[in-house]
Amino acid sequence: MTDEVVLRLRGAGMSFGERTLWSGLDLDVRAGEFVAVLGPNGAGKTTLLKAVLGQQDLTAGTIEFLGQPVHRGHRKIGYIPQQRLMEQGTPLRTRDMISLGVLGHRFGLRRESRDERARIDALVDEVGATAFATAPVASLSGGEQQRARVGQALAAQPALLLCDEPLISLDLRHQRGVTELIDSQRRAMGAAVVFVTHDVNPILDVVDRVVYIAGGRFTIGTPDEVLQSSVLSDLYGTPVDVIRTMGRIVIVGSTEGSSAPGDHDHAHHAEADLDPEGPVR
Ligand SMILES: Nc1ncnc2c1ncn2[C@@H]1O[C@H](COP(=O)(O)OP(=O)(O)OP(=O)(O)O)[C@@H](O)[C@H]1O
């Protein structure tokens, strides 16, 4: 990590009508820093990424990327969107998807240079897509499509990498692989990473700081500072237990009928003991 501030939020706020997702958010993300954004469904994590991407205007405050106000379509901001499957029939092949990241608007206009070809091949390999490099992306499984998307986002060598639940639908081996890939990108290139996730466990070893958003409020600090029963109970305004077991962190509402954190639709995390916000009651 260096002292260079890649992303700077000052007094940032986002409200929809009466509802405030977050307000008064001050955050500097430095080159090479890995920041996880945690919180229950609907807390405003994706909206935070959209604000940084210039796709959603703040209702208060400012966001700067490399000292300039953010705007849409910045080439040096990489984005791995929340998973959505590509429509069947879309002919784009896996390797093309990654080439798009390397070549940008030059894609299809000229042949790849030798360096570019080597870089694209290396990325195809690194995301474990060699076996399906020439297959249409739309024909791949959800996890395979996700890996192609990660390759595309890394290809542009972004100064800031925004990841929205990039590990969803990946098996454990590929969760680890993608995490290592993102981690090595920030170490080698000094990319700043903002990583939205429901489960901090797969990235615990690489996270520098956590922004935990819940109920219109947030708290920021190292994982050890934030992921504590007292801190999260305070944030949620109701008792929450942070349990550390076998190297994993599990966050649970600790009282019968508690409104947090399992109250927020975590149906996909039915295995409560594997769920950082699972409804163990
Ligand atoms: N443009 C908009 N207009 C009105 N409400 C919006 C808009 N965008 C988002 N919201 C609302 O803001 C809330 C936060 O949405 P967001 O997608 O940021 O949550 P999240 O923390 O990413 O949740 P999840 O974990 O479920 O992905 C949601 O209730 C959503 O309906």
PDBQT file of the ligand as one rigid body, heavy atoms in Angstrom, charges set to zero:
ROOT
HETATM    1  N1  LIG A 301     -32.307   4.277  -8.045  1.00  0.00    +0.000 N 
HETATM    2  C1  LIG A 301     -32.933   3.868  -6.932  1.00  0.00    +0.000 A 
HETATM    3  N2  LIG A 301     -34.102   4.412  -6.558  1.00  0.00    +0.000 NA
HETATM    4  C2  LIG A 301     -34.743   4.014  -5.422  1.00  0.00    +0.000 A 
HETATM    5  N3  LIG A 301     -34.253   3.075  -4.578  1.00  0.00    +0.000 NA
HETATM    6  C3  LIG A 301     -33.081   2.499  -4.909  1.00  0.00    +0.000 A 
HETATM    7  C4  LIG A 301     -32.364   2.871  -6.092  1.00  0.00    +0.000 A 
HETATM    8  N4  LIG A 301     -31.225   2.146  -6.141  1.00  0.00    +0.000 NA
HETATM    9  C5  LIG A 301     -31.231   1.355  -5.035  1.00  0.00    +0.000 A 
HETATM   10  N5  LIG A 301     -32.341   1.582  -4.309  1.00  0.00    +0.000 N 
HETATM   11  C6  LIG A 301     -32.681   0.913  -3.039  1.00  0.00    +0.000 C 
HETATM   12  O1  LIG A 301     -31.612   1.097  -2.144  1.00  0.00    +0.000 OA
HETATM   13  C7  LIG A 301     -31.451  -0.066  -1.345  1.00  0.00    +0.000 C 
HETATM   14  C8  LIG A 301     -30.015  -0.501  -1.360  1.00  0.00    +0.000 C 
HETATM   15  O2  LIG A 301     -29.754  -1.191  -2.563  1.00  0.00    +0.000 OA
HETATM   16  P1  LIG A 301     -28.341  -1.863  -2.830  1.00  0.00    +0.000 P 
HETATM   17  O3  LIG A 301     -28.500  -2.643  -4.098  1.00  0.00    +0.000 OA
HETATM   18  O4  LIG A 301     -27.294  -0.839  -2.787  1.00  0.00    +0.000 OA
HETATM   19  O5  LIG A 301     -28.202  -2.830  -1.583  1.00  0.00    +0.000 OA
HETATM   20  P2  LIG A 301     -27.055  -3.883  -1.260  1.00  0.00    +0.000 P 
HETATM   21  O6  LIG A 301     -26.499  -3.521   0.060  1.00  0.00    +0.000 OA
HETATM   22  O7  LIG A 301     -26.107  -3.985  -2.392  1.00  0.00    +0.000 OA
HETATM   23  O8  LIG A 301     -27.928  -5.188  -1.124  1.00  0.00    +0.000 OA
HETATM   24  P3  LIG A 301     -27.670  -6.725  -1.550  1.00  0.00    +0.000 P 
HETATM   25  O9  LIG A 301     -26.802  -7.285  -0.487  1.00  0.00    +0.000 OA
HETATM   26  O10 LIG A 301     -29.038  -7.296  -1.487  1.00  0.00    +0.000 OA
HETATM   27  O11 LIG A 301     -27.087  -6.744  -2.928  1.00  0.00    +0.000 OA
HETATM   28  C9  LIG A 301     -32.442  -1.089  -1.859  1.00  0.00    +0.000 C 
HETATM   29  O12 LIG A 301     -33.557  -1.127  -1.006  1.00  0.00    +0.000 OA
HETATM   30  C10 LIG A 301     -32.817  -0.579  -3.212  1.00  0.00    +0.000 C 
HETATM   31  O13 LIG A 301     -34.142  -0.924  -3.542  1.00  0.00    +0.000 OA
ENDROOT
TORSDOF 0
